[in-house]
Amino acid sequence: MAKIRATREAGPDPAALADDLELQRVADIVETLNRTPLPVASRILARLPLEQAAEILDEPHLRAAAELVKLQPAPRAVALLQAMSSDRAAAILRVLERPARLHWLGQLDPAAKVLLEQSLAYPPDTAGSIMTSAFVSVPSTFTVEQTLQHIREVGRTREAVDAIHILEPNTQRLLRVASLRGLIAGEPQASVLSVAPRRRPVVVDPMMDREDVARLIAKYNLLAVPVVNEAGQVLGLVTVDDSSTP
């Protein structure tokens, strides 16, 4: 754990503590922030690299995430909301008073605003309210090699790259879900469909209760489950962490 460098008079030095924490694992940083007074924790978060700070805010075990974001300088808060996964950003906005929520939504770029408004439109604790849009999908016309190249290009911005959602090109309907392991073992020029199990994918409705989603994930030992609409199109993904964290 990081050592808190401080004097008795000044208290913890956020700059020094941020330097100590920057090289630590996200889970350890979360533990430190959880036991640090909120004003100091917010200053530490402000001094960490944006990508790392967003990862910290994405952690379900971080307490007072909304308060930490509110205490950031306005440009930093907007950047964090856009860098976070959409489900966690929506969870933060959901606990704010409506005027504050509308204010922050208005500061976001159009694409991020649309995603968050979609999540906020669903009732709390439903699959739609906790799903993330950061999933990997490819058309069924892709080869194994094309799919792996696509993962290389978008992997850093996706929450679950071990599940690849194969879509019907015209309707965007979910056909199958392939694993990263299956792709690596597949022939490069083979169809991506050839490395995906033929069984029907496990999916959930956006209005399904969070607890029911968690039970389904546990039953089939899944890391994530797709959320689909009536047409079978993927709206988002609920991960095992999000389904079990209130």
One Martini backbone bead per residue (centre of mass of N, CA, C, O) as a GRO file, in nm:
protein
  246
    1MET     BB    1   0.100   0.034   0.014
    2ALA     BB    2   0.071   0.352   0.038
    3LYS     BB    3   0.237   0.625   0.151
    4ILE     BB    4   0.160   0.891   0.365
    5ARG     BB    5   0.273   1.199   0.306
    6ALA     BB    6   0.323   1.401   0.601
    7THR     BB    7   0.210   1.641   0.813
    8ARG     BB    8   0.049   1.736   1.087
    9GLU     BB    9  -0.055   2.006   0.966
   10ALA     BB   10  -0.128   1.926   0.652
   11GLY     BB   11  -0.134   1.642   0.583
   12PRO     BB   12  -0.196   1.495   0.317
   13ASP     BB   13  -0.024   1.463   0.006
   14PRO     BB   14  -0.162   1.440  -0.300
   15ALA     BB   15   0.087   1.438  -0.485
   16ALA     BB   16   0.248   1.216  -0.343
   17LEU     BB   17   0.025   1.000  -0.345
   18ALA     BB   18  -0.013   0.988  -0.651
   19ASP     BB   19   0.272   0.891  -0.710
   20ASP     BB   20   0.244   0.625  -0.549
   21LEU     BB   21  -0.024   0.513  -0.699
   22GLU     BB   22   0.031   0.501  -1.013
   23LEU     BB   23   0.184   0.197  -0.984
   24GLN     BB   24  -0.073   0.071  -0.897
   25ARG     BB   25  -0.336  -0.103  -0.848
   26VAL     BB   26  -0.661  -0.033  -0.870
   27ALA     BB   27  -0.764  -0.183  -0.615
   28ASP     BB   28  -0.561  -0.036  -0.423
   29ILE     BB   29  -0.652   0.252  -0.480
   30VAL     BB   30  -0.942   0.218  -0.384
   31GLU     BB   31  -0.875   0.156  -0.090
   32THR     BB   32  -0.738   0.424  -0.033
   33LEU     BB   33  -0.975   0.615  -0.110
   34ASN     BB   34  -1.188   0.494   0.091
   35ARG     BB   35  -0.986   0.595   0.350
   36THR     BB   36  -1.006   0.883   0.234
   37PRO     BB   37  -1.074   1.184   0.242
   38LEU     BB   38  -1.257   1.332   0.005
   39PRO     BB   39  -1.085   1.588  -0.061
   40VAL     BB   40  -0.822   1.425  -0.101
   41ALA     BB   41  -0.920   1.216  -0.308
   42SER     BB   42  -0.990   1.426  -0.530
   43ARG     BB   43  -0.695   1.532  -0.563
   44ILE     BB   44  -0.573   1.268  -0.644
   45LEU     BB   45  -0.748   1.210  -0.894
   46ALA     BB   46  -0.659   1.477  -1.046
   47ARG     BB   47  -0.341   1.364  -1.065
   48LEU     BB   48  -0.417   1.145  -1.239
   49PRO     BB   49  -0.444   0.984  -1.502
   50LEU     BB   50  -0.718   0.965  -1.687
   51GLU     BB   51  -0.731   0.658  -1.746
   52GLN     BB   52  -0.688   0.571  -1.452
   53ALA     BB   53  -0.926   0.726  -1.325
   54ALA     BB   54  -1.143   0.577  -1.489
   55GLU     BB   55  -1.081   0.295  -1.378
   56ILE     BB   56  -1.149   0.364  -1.087
   57LEU     BB   57  -1.450   0.453  -1.141
   58ASP     BB   58  -1.524   0.158  -1.257
   59GLU     BB   59  -1.512   0.053  -0.983
   60PRO     BB   60  -1.752  -0.097  -0.775
   61HIS     BB   61  -1.584  -0.041  -0.485
   62LEU     BB   62  -1.619   0.251  -0.512
   63ARG     BB   63  -1.669   0.517  -0.315
   64ALA     BB   64  -1.806   0.815  -0.396
   65ALA     BB   65  -1.798   0.872  -0.710
   66ALA     BB   66  -1.980   1.120  -0.752
   67GLU     BB   67  -1.826   1.310  -0.559
   68LEU     BB   68  -1.554   1.297  -0.705
   69VAL     BB   69  -1.654   1.422  -0.969
   70LYS     BB   70  -1.777   1.692  -0.856
   71LEU     BB   71  -1.479   1.786  -0.741
   72GLN     BB   72  -1.396   1.835  -1.010
   73PRO     BB   73  -1.303   1.992  -1.255
   74ALA     BB   74  -1.502   2.039  -1.515
   75PRO     BB   75  -1.320   1.925  -1.747
   76ARG     BB   76  -1.245   1.666  -1.592
   77ALA     BB   77  -1.528   1.550  -1.547
   78VAL     BB   78  -1.601   1.519  -1.845
   79ALA     BB   79  -1.364   1.337  -1.925
   80LEU     BB   80  -1.438   1.106  -1.731
   81LEU     BB   81  -1.726   1.041  -1.835
   82GLN     BB   82  -1.608   0.967  -2.126
   83ALA     BB   83  -1.392   0.741  -2.025
   84MET     BB   84  -1.594   0.581  -1.913
   85SER     BB   85  -1.817   0.369  -1.866
   86SER     BB   86  -2.149   0.402  -1.930
   87ASP     BB   87  -2.267   0.265  -1.673
   88ARG     BB   88  -2.103   0.429  -1.461
   89ALA     BB   89  -2.180   0.711  -1.554
   90ALA     BB   90  -2.484   0.670  -1.512
   91ALA     BB   91  -2.470   0.610  -1.207
   92ILE     BB   92  -2.365   0.890  -1.133
   93LEU     BB   93  -2.594   1.064  -1.261
   94ARG     BB   94  -2.841   0.932  -1.110
   95VAL     BB   95  -2.761   1.064  -0.813
   96LEU     BB   96  -2.826   1.325  -0.919
   97GLU     BB   97  -2.961   1.600  -0.957
   98ARG     BB   98  -3.125   1.707  -1.225
   99PRO     BB   99  -2.969   1.970  -1.285
  100ALA     BB  100  -2.687   1.837  -1.273
  101ARG     BB  101  -2.735   1.620  -1.485
  102LEU     BB  102  -2.801   1.816  -1.722
  103HIS     BB  103  -2.539   1.969  -1.714
  104TRP     BB  104  -2.342   1.731  -1.778
  105LEU     BB  105  -2.475   1.636  -2.038
  106GLY     BB  106  -2.425   1.916  -2.188
  107GLN     BB  107  -2.093   1.868  -2.188
  108LEU     BB  108  -2.106   1.647  -2.379
  109ASP     BB  109  -2.068   1.464  -2.628
  110PRO     BB  110  -2.302   1.340  -2.836
  111ALA     BB  111  -2.237   1.035  -2.810
  112ALA     BB  112  -2.226   1.020  -2.498
  113LYS     BB  113  -2.506   1.139  -2.444
  114VAL     BB  114  -2.676   0.920  -2.581
  115LEU     BB  115  -2.583   0.677  -2.411
  116LEU     BB  116  -2.669   0.793  -2.133
  117GLU     BB  117  -2.968   0.844  -2.197
  118GLN     BB  118  -3.035   0.549  -2.246
  119SER     BB  119  -2.968   0.444  -1.961
  120LEU     BB  120  -3.155   0.656  -1.802
  121ALA     BB  121  -3.433   0.546  -1.928
  122TYR     BB  122  -3.402   0.325  -1.737
  123PRO     BB  123  -3.468   0.162  -1.479
  124PRO     BB  124  -3.352   0.086  -1.201
  125ASP     BB  125  -3.211  -0.230  -1.191
  126THR     BB  126  -3.169  -0.284  -1.489
  127ALA     BB  127  -3.014  -0.390  -1.761
  128GLY     BB  128  -3.024  -0.111  -1.912
  129SER     BB  129  -2.888   0.057  -1.664
  130ILE     BB  130  -2.604  -0.147  -1.661
  131MET     BB  131  -2.511  -0.126  -1.937
  132THR     BB  132  -2.268  -0.159  -2.191
  133SER     BB  133  -2.123  -0.040  -2.507
  134ALA     BB  134  -1.838  -0.204  -2.460
  135PHE     BB  135  -1.837  -0.400  -2.730
  136VAL     BB  136  -1.786  -0.678  -2.945
  137SER     BB  137  -1.839  -0.657  -3.307
  138VAL     BB  138  -1.934  -0.857  -3.600
  139PRO     BB  139  -1.973  -0.967  -3.899
  140SER     BB  140  -2.042  -1.276  -4.054
  141THR     BB  141  -1.828  -1.207  -4.299
  142PHE     BB  142  -1.600  -1.254  -4.130
  143THR     BB  143  -1.298  -1.341  -4.047
  144VAL     BB  144  -1.071  -1.430  -3.823
  145GLU     BB  145  -0.860  -1.218  -3.902
  146GLN     BB  146  -1.050  -0.970  -3.903
  147THR     BB  147  -1.136  -0.996  -3.607
  148LEU     BB  148  -0.856  -0.966  -3.475
  149GLN     BB  149  -0.800  -0.687  -3.593
  150HIS     BB  150  -1.041  -0.547  -3.460
  151ILE     BB  151  -0.952  -0.599  -3.168
  152ARG     BB  152  -0.687  -0.439  -3.187
  153GLU     BB  153  -0.833  -0.161  -3.249
  154VAL     BB  154  -1.070  -0.178  -2.991
  155GLY     BB  155  -0.987  -0.315  -2.715
  156ARG     BB  156  -0.930  -0.059  -2.523
  157THR     BB  157  -1.261   0.024  -2.553
  158ARG     BB  158  -1.333  -0.257  -2.423
  159GLU     BB  159  -1.466  -0.465  -2.168
  160ALA     BB  160  -1.520  -0.750  -2.354
  161VAL     BB  161  -1.293  -0.936  -2.555
  162ASP     BB  162  -1.381  -1.251  -2.507
  163ALA     BB  163  -1.647  -1.147  -2.657
  164ILE     BB  164  -1.794  -1.213  -2.980
  165HIS     BB  165  -2.033  -1.047  -3.174
  166ILE     BB  166  -2.240  -1.192  -3.417
  167LEU     BB  167  -2.373  -1.033  -3.707
  168GLU     BB  168  -2.617  -0.950  -3.910
  169PRO     BB  169  -2.560  -0.724  -4.151
  170ASN     BB  170  -2.856  -0.604  -4.203
  171THR     BB  171  -3.004  -0.636  -3.898
  172GLN     BB  172  -2.805  -0.686  -3.642
  173ARG     BB  173  -2.842  -0.965  -3.550
  174LEU     BB  174  -2.786  -1.203  -3.321
  175LEU     BB  175  -2.618  -1.516  -3.365
  176ARG     BB  176  -2.331  -1.522  -3.212
  177VAL     BB  177  -2.067  -1.633  -2.975
  178ALA     BB  178  -1.731  -1.571  -2.949
  179SER     BB  179  -1.413  -1.660  -2.861
  180LEU     BB  180  -1.088  -1.581  -2.829
  181ARG     BB  181  -0.983  -1.868  -2.822
  182GLY     BB  182  -1.120  -1.961  -3.086
  183LEU     BB  183  -0.976  -1.758  -3.272
  184ILE     BB  184  -0.680  -1.840  -3.218
  185ALA     BB  185  -0.743  -2.148  -3.319
  186GLY     BB  186  -0.814  -2.053  -3.588
  187GLU     BB  187  -0.845  -2.003  -3.913
  188PRO     BB  188  -0.786  -1.713  -4.071
  189GLN     BB  189  -0.992  -1.777  -4.338
  190ALA     BB  190  -1.215  -1.835  -4.167
  191SER     BB  191  -1.509  -1.815  -4.047
  192VAL     BB  192  -1.634  -1.684  -3.761
  193LEU     BB  193  -1.866  -1.897  -3.734
  194SER     BB  194  -1.671  -2.157  -3.707
  195VAL     BB  195  -1.581  -2.063  -3.389
  196ALA     BB  196  -1.879  -2.080  -3.303
  197PRO     BB  197  -2.120  -2.175  -3.130
  198ARG     BB  198  -2.440  -2.307  -3.226
  199ARG     BB  199  -2.567  -2.205  -2.997
  200ARG     BB  200  -2.773  -2.012  -2.833
  201PRO     BB  201  -2.756  -1.723  -2.698
  202VAL     BB  202  -2.735  -1.559  -2.407
  203VAL     BB  203  -3.004  -1.341  -2.308
  204VAL     BB  204  -3.143  -1.010  -2.242
  205ASP     BB  205  -3.362  -0.789  -2.123
  206PRO     BB  206  -3.368  -0.451  -2.040
  207MET     BB  207  -3.602  -0.514  -1.801
  208MET     BB  208  -3.440  -0.685  -1.638
  209ASP     BB  209  -3.349  -0.773  -1.343
  210ARG     BB  210  -3.054  -0.772  -1.187
  211GLU     BB  211  -3.089  -1.040  -1.025
  212ASP     BB  212  -3.163  -1.213  -1.274
  213VAL     BB  213  -2.900  -1.165  -1.423
  214ALA     BB  214  -2.713  -1.285  -1.206
  215ARG     BB  215  -2.835  -1.570  -1.216
  216LEU     BB  216  -2.772  -1.625  -1.514
  217ILE     BB  217  -2.467  -1.591  -1.499
  218ALA     BB  218  -2.427  -1.816  -1.287
  219LYS     BB  219  -2.557  -2.057  -1.432
  220TYR     BB  220  -2.350  -2.011  -1.704
  221ASN     BB  221  -2.073  -1.893  -1.634
  222LEU     BB  222  -2.044  -1.579  -1.689
  223LEU     BB  223  -1.904  -1.256  -1.771
  224ALA     BB  224  -2.138  -1.198  -1.986
  225VAL     BB  225  -2.443  -1.031  -2.120
  226PRO     BB  226  -2.661  -0.971  -2.357
  227VAL     BB  227  -2.855  -0.694  -2.471
  228VAL     BB  228  -3.180  -0.713  -2.619
  229ASN     BB  229  -3.410  -0.665  -2.845
  230GLU     BB  230  -3.683  -0.765  -3.029
  231ALA     BB  231  -3.475  -0.798  -3.289
  232GLY     BB  232  -3.184  -0.898  -3.163
  233GLN     BB  233  -3.031  -0.650  -3.081
  234VAL     BB  234  -2.753  -0.503  -2.953
  235LEU     BB  235  -2.729  -0.274  -2.677
  236GLY     BB  236  -2.549  -0.449  -2.469
  237LEU     BB  237  -2.362  -0.512  -2.156
  238VAL     BB  238  -2.346  -0.744  -1.882
  239THR     BB  239  -2.153  -0.780  -1.619
  240VAL     BB  240  -2.071  -0.946  -1.339
  241ASP     BB  241  -2.014  -0.690  -1.169
  242ASP     BB  242  -2.275  -0.522  -1.240
  243SER     BB  243  -2.495  -0.738  -1.150
  244SER     BB  244  -2.374  -0.745  -0.828
  245THR     BB  245  -2.382  -0.421  -0.811
  246PRO     BB  246  -2.566  -0.167  -0.645
   0.00000   0.00000   0.00000
